Amino acid sequence: MKKTVLLFVAIVNAAILFAQPAPTANLTIFSEDGNKFFLILNGERQNNVAQTNIRVEDLVQPYYNCKIIFEDKALGEISKGTLMVRDADNMPVDVTYKIKTDKNNGKQILKYFSQEPVRPDYIAPSNVTVYHWGRPQPAPVVQQTTTTTTTTGTPGANVNVNMGGLGVGVNININDPIIQGSTTTTTTTTSSSSHTTTTHPGQPNQSEPRPNLYGDCTYSYSMNPKDFEEAKETIKASSFDETKLSTAKEIISSNCLYADQVAQICKLFSFEDSKLDFAKYAYNHTIDRSNYFKVNNVFSFSSSKEDLSNYIRGSR
């Protein structure tokens, strides 16, 4: 009986697991110079109207073949065979790439910009046009209009013949289809239906996600992994906690972090006071403040955890 119950529970859990939708990734591409473009993923055009900032959601594959065609033909095209939308652990991410001008040759290139974990509650800014993968754009709709114009000529022709003054008159009526005919004009009009898009209204007065320039990390990009690793190496290079702390504060004064990244930097300090000082400073430079409880794990003393909690409550 016990085995039967366990088997039943396992089957139910498996059914629930398979019933859940597979996690998907999101891709944002924007033009640094404001050049409008068309985005093609795996041969499927995403937008009929050229845009400068495009987001594609519900991406199920780990990478895509990407092609960018600019509205301005003089800018050429960009092709990328493997555009990754997953992290090193093969987990879907919300990744952003930017189109910029190569300083060496002046050509347009596509470069990695940033990534973050997928957030179900994410609302795209109002200046970003959102598309959903798997909803191909409809083919152009051709409408044909036929207009018939009928021109009616003289229904007959009268011919009078006088023969040598004999007073003989001949009247002939001629009905000619060429004279009395019709003209048919065909006008063909082609119209294209637009791609189905979802444009989120965004937040009031909210612009495109941006780096943290003024200490405000709401709707901001985080440091990309490469820059974050370089930042940690810079902090570790200092011999004293005091220097490490000032360096760390200077770095994040113009950048935004996730709670996990804050915890990683805290672990670089030798003393509890330094960890607590940085954790307090970094709170206002954190994107996912709801996850800040993760930072508590770096402290050895419960008094430090309580001190941080009191600071956070006072900051809200």
Summary of the structure (lengths in Angstrom):
residues: 316
radius of gyration: 35.2
end to end distance: 54.1
largest distance: 139.5
contacts: 803
relative contact order: 0.10
helix: 28%
strand: 32%
